[in-house]
Amino acid sequence: MTFFAEGHPSLEDYWRAIILFGQNVACYKFALAQALLECAVQQHTFVTLADLAEPFSRHIVAHLHTTEKQGTSPSSRFLAACKAYIAGEIAQEQLLDTTVRLGFQNVIDAFHVVNRADTPVRFFTDARAGRTKGLALTEDLLRLAQQGQHVNLPHEIEGRWRLVETAWTINIARHLMTVQYDRAAQALFTIAPSRRRVTITSCRNALNGYQKGKCFYCFADIALDDHALNRADVDHFLPHTLKQFGGIPHLDGVWNLVLACPACNRGMAGKFTRLPALKYMTRLYTRNEFLIASHHPLRETLIWQTGVHAQGRADFLQFCYATAQHILLHPWEAPVEHAIAF
């Protein structure tokens, strides 16, 4: 099974593997994940399907308001009920009854499956066979909700959800979707076959899980909330100022985007427009190769921007770094580095 870091995966690693690398033919896993986090924050140890139906359907309805296609199947009785609720054709009580009957049929069994096998850590056990049908939430899920990274997890689910549903909406395979970066909006977007520009999600939300909620340079915790003091900056690894000199292709490409803490990006001893030290180039290459190997929605974009084969991608990065070094000259390193996270 593939995780972001070698060694002993943390609870966040297992959770992120489920959200970021699991197979998705519909939106149900994302909605269930959001609902589970809400229940875990309240430290519930058991949740009935009736209680789970409200947050589960609420998240799906919210996405249907902006993106009508929430799966690859041409029809779904449950999604049809959600759409009927939005149209005012059924009341919430009827929607919740339908959610209990139809909404959880496959997602509960499939939730922990990553790379065709169940994760060794489970965040709930199936208790639908009992008198009170529901899920027993495990200690691991309750602990996850109390750890520092839990505030980022809902944002990461949303980022992944937006990537997948955008591919469904514009009717292309998600692994063929080319993603671009809008620097002004700090958001990812794609171009539909109709040539219409489609905004997908915040760049922060899309990338944070793959950095395990840590600064790319110093491994300090970063946040996604707009009001957090340690809110992540979207940083051009090779500085954006190099664009004026030319010579480096796709400088705004996903391959060159990382998340950094404010101190590393623009603090007193921050990077600003300086050249990152060579050791970070190795880290960037490893990050990009991991994303490509994981077959997630940014895979084809990275291949298109950096090369088809691993050696070609390494040569591309070497060329870009050498070009930047001739202009920027002096390397920069983070003055403080926390325990290695990835």
C-alpha positions in Angstrom: 0.0 0.0 0.0 1.3 3.5 -0.9 1.4 6.3 1.7 3.1 9.6 1.5 5.9 8.8 3.9 8.0 5.7 4.4 8.2 4.2 7.9 5.3 4.1 10.3 2.3 6.0 9.0 0.4 8.2 11.4 -3.4 8.3 11.8 -3.4 11.3 9.5 -1.4 9.3 6.9 -4.0 6.5 6.9 -6.9 9.0 6.7 -5.3 10.9 3.9 -4.6 7.7 2.0 -8.3 6.9 2.1 -9.3 10.4 0.9 -6.5 11.1 -1.6 -5.8 7.7 -3.1 -9.0 5.7 -2.9 -11.0 4.9 -6.0 -14.0 7.2 -6.5 -16.9 6.5 -8.9 -19.3 8.7 -6.9 -19.1 11.4 -4.2 -20.2 9.2 -1.3 -16.8 8.6 0.3 -16.2 12.3 0.5 -19.6 12.9 2.1 -19.1 10.1 4.6 -15.7 11.3 5.5 -17.0 14.8 6.2 -19.9 13.4 8.3 -17.5 11.1 10.3 -15.3 14.0 11.1 -18.2 16.0 12.4 -19.3 13.1 14.6 -15.7 12.5 15.8 -15.3 16.1 16.9 -18.3 15.6 19.2 -16.5 12.4 20.5 -19.5 10.2 19.6 -18.6 6.5 19.9 -21.6 5.2 18.0 -23.7 7.0 15.4 -26.9 5.6 13.9 -27.5 5.7 10.2 -30.4 8.0 11.0 -28.1 10.5 12.7 -25.4 10.1 10.1 -27.9 10.8 7.3 -28.2 14.5 8.1 -24.5 15.5 7.7 -24.0 13.0 4.9 -26.9 14.3 2.7 -26.1 17.9 3.7 -22.6 17.8 2.2 -23.9 16.1 -1.0 -26.7 18.6 -1.4 -24.2 21.5 -1.0 -22.1 20.1 -3.8 -25.1 19.5 -6.0 -26.0 23.1 -5.7 -22.8 24.0 -7.7 -22.0 20.7 -9.5 -24.8 18.6 -10.8 -22.8 15.5 -11.6 -21.7 13.6 -8.5 -20.8 10.3 -9.9 -20.0 8.3 -13.0 -23.3 6.3 -13.1 -25.9 7.7 -15.4 -28.6 7.3 -12.7 -28.8 7.1 -8.9 -32.1 6.9 -6.9 -30.3 8.5 -3.9 -28.8 11.4 -5.9 -32.2 11.9 -7.6 -33.8 12.3 -4.1 -31.1 14.9 -3.2 -32.0 16.8 -6.4 -35.7 16.5 -5.6 -35.0 18.0 -2.2 -33.1 20.9 -3.7 -36.0 21.5 -6.1 -38.5 21.6 -3.2 -40.3 18.4 -4.3 -39.6 16.5 -1.1 -39.1 17.6 2.5 -36.0 17.0 4.5 -37.6 14.2 6.5 -38.2 12.3 3.3 -34.6 13.0 2.1 -33.2 11.6 5.4 -35.4 8.5 5.1 -34.1 7.9 1.6 -30.5 8.5 2.7 -30.8 5.8 5.4 -32.3 3.4 2.8 -30.1 4.1 -0.2 -27.2 6.4 0.7 -24.9 4.0 2.5 -25.4 0.9 0.5 -21.8 0.6 -0.9 -19.8 3.4 0.7 -19.5 1.8 4.1 -17.9 -1.4 2.7 -15.7 0.5 0.3 -14.5 3.4 2.6 -11.3 1.8 3.9 -10.3 0.3 0.6 -7.1 1.8 -0.9 -5.2 0.1 -3.7 -7.6 -2.8 -3.6 -7.0 -3.7 0.0 -8.4 -2.5 3.3 -6.2 -0.1 5.4 -4.8 -1.7 8.5 -6.3 1.1 10.6 -10.0 1.5 10.6 -12.0 4.6 11.6 -15.3 2.8 12.2 -16.7 -0.7 12.3 -19.9 -1.7 10.6 -22.8 -2.2 13.0 -25.7 -2.3 10.6 -26.5 -5.9 11.5 -27.5 -4.9 15.0 -30.9 -3.8 16.3 -29.8 -0.1 16.0 -28.2 0.2 12.6 -25.2 2.4 12.6 -21.4 2.7 12.8 -19.2 2.2 15.8 -16.5 4.9 15.7 -13.1 3.7 16.7 -10.6 5.2 19.1 -8.4 6.0 16.2 -11.1 8.3 14.6 -11.7 10.0 18.0 -8.0 10.6 18.4 -7.7 11.9 14.9 -10.3 14.5 15.7 -8.3 15.7 18.7 -4.9 16.1 16.9 -3.6 19.3 15.5 -4.1 18.4 11.8 -7.8 17.7 12.2 -8.7 21.3 11.3 -7.1 20.8 7.8 -8.8 17.5 7.0 -12.3 18.9 5.9 -10.5 21.4 3.6 -8.5 18.5 2.0 -11.6 16.5 1.5 -13.2 19.4 -0.3 -10.1 19.9 -2.5 -10.1 16.3 -3.6 -13.9 16.3 -4.1 -13.7 19.4 -6.3 -11.0 17.8 -8.5 -12.9 14.6 -9.0 -16.3 16.2 -9.6 -14.9 18.7 -12.1 -13.6 15.8 -14.2 -17.1 14.2 -14.1 -18.8 17.4 -15.0 -16.7 18.2 -18.1 -17.0 14.5 -19.1 -13.3 13.5 -19.2 -11.5 10.9 -17.2 -10.1 12.5 -14.1 -6.6 11.1 -14.8 -6.7 12.9 -18.2 -7.6 16.3 -16.8 -5.0 19.0 -17.2 -4.9 21.4 -14.3 -3.5 24.9 -14.4 -2.8 27.5 -11.7 -4.3 31.0 -11.4 -1.7 33.0 -9.4 -4.0 35.9 -8.6 -6.8 33.7 -7.2 -4.4 31.1 -5.9 -6.7 28.5 -7.3 -6.5 25.6 -9.7 -8.6 25.5 -12.9 -9.0 23.5 -16.1 -10.3 24.1 -19.5 -13.4 22.1 -20.5 -13.7 20.5 -24.0 -16.0 23.4 -24.9 -13.0 25.7 -24.1 -14.8 27.1 -21.0 -12.5 27.8 -18.1 -13.6 25.8 -14.9 -12.3 26.8 -11.5 -11.7 23.7 -9.5 -10.5 24.4 -5.9 -8.1 26.3 -3.8 -4.5 25.3 -4.5 -3.9 25.0 -0.7 -6.8 22.5 -0.3 -5.5 20.4 -3.2 -1.9 20.2 -2.1 -2.0 20.2 1.7 -2.7 16.5 2.2 0.2 15.5 0.0 2.5 17.6 2.3 0.9 16.1 5.4 -0.1 19.5 6.6 3.6 20.6 6.9 5.6 23.4 5.4 7.6 22.1 2.4 10.8 23.7 3.7 10.9 23.5 7.5 8.1 20.9 8.2 6.3 23.2 10.6 2.5 22.8 10.8 0.6 24.8 8.4 -3.2 25.6 8.3 -5.8 26.1 5.6 -8.2 28.4 7.5 -8.2 32.0 6.2 -7.8 33.4 9.7 -5.0 31.1 11.0 -1.7 32.7 11.9 0.2 29.9 10.2 -2.0 29.8 7.1 -0.1 28.2 4.3 1.3 30.3 1.5 1.3 29.0 -2.1 4.9 29.3 -3.0 6.6 29.1 -6.4 9.6 26.8 -5.6 11.6 28.4 -8.3 10.6 32.0 -7.8 7.9 33.6 -10.0 10.2 36.5 -10.7 12.2 34.2 -13.0 9.4 34.6 -15.5 10.8 37.9 -16.7 14.0 36.2 -17.8 12.4 33.4 -19.7 13.9 29.9 -20.2 12.0 28.0 -17.6 8.8 26.4 -19.0 5.5 26.2 -17.0 6.9 28.2 -14.1 3.3 28.5 -12.8 2.8 24.8 -13.2 1.8 22.4 -10.4 5.3 20.9 -10.5 6.7 24.2 -9.2 4.0 24.9 -6.5 4.5 24.0 -2.9 2.9 25.1 0.4 5.1 27.0 2.8 4.7 28.5 6.2 4.7 32.3 6.4 8.1 32.4 8.1 9.8 30.4 5.4 8.1 32.2 2.5 8.2 35.8 3.6 9.5 36.0 7.2 12.6 37.8 8.5 14.8 35.0 7.2 12.4 33.9 4.5 12.9 32.7 1.0 11.1 35.5 -0.9 12.6 35.4 -4.4 15.8 33.5 -3.5 16.9 30.1 -4.9 16.1 27.1 -2.7 19.0 25.0 -1.7 19.7 21.9 -3.8 18.5 19.6 -1.1 15.0 21.0 -1.6 15.2 20.1 -5.3 15.5 16.5 -4.4 12.4 16.8 -2.1 10.5 18.5 -5.0 11.4 15.7 -7.4 10.3 13.0 -4.8 7.0 14.9 -4.2 6.2 15.1 -7.9 7.1 11.5 -8.6 5.0 10.4 -5.7 2.0 12.3 -7.1 2.5 10.8 -10.5 2.8 7.2 -9.1 -0.4 7.7 -7.1 -2.6 8.1 -10.2 -4.6 11.0 -8.7 -6.1 14.0 -10.7 -2.8 15.9 -11.0 -0.8 13.1 -12.5 -1.3 13.9 -16.2 -0.7 17.6 -15.5 2.7 16.8 -14.0 3.6 14.5 -16.8 2.6 17.1 -19.4 4.7 19.8 -17.7 7.8 17.8 -16.8 8.1 14.7 -19.0 6.8 11.2 -19.7 9.6 9.2 -18.1 11.2 9.5 -14.7 14.7 10.3 -16.0 13.3 12.9 -18.4 11.5 14.6 -15.5 14.7 14.6 -13.4 16.6 16.1 -16.4 13.8 18.7 -16.7 14.1 19.7 -13.1 17.9 19.8 -13.3 17.7 22.1 -16.3 15.3 24.4 -14.6 17.4 24.6 -11.4 20.6 25.3 -13.4 18.8 28.0 -15.3 17.6 29.6 -12.1 21.0 29.3 -10.4 22.7 31.3 -13.1 20.2 34.1 -12.4 19.7 34.0 -8.7 23.1 32.7 -7.7 22.8 32.4 -3.9 20.9 29.4 -2.3 18.5 29.8 0.6 17.8 27.3 3.4 15.2 27.5 6.2 16.9 28.7 9.4 15.0 26.1 11.5 13.9 22.6 10.4 11.5 20.4 12.4 11.4 16.6 12.3 11.3 15.3 8.8 7.6 14.6 7.8 8.0 13.5 4.1 
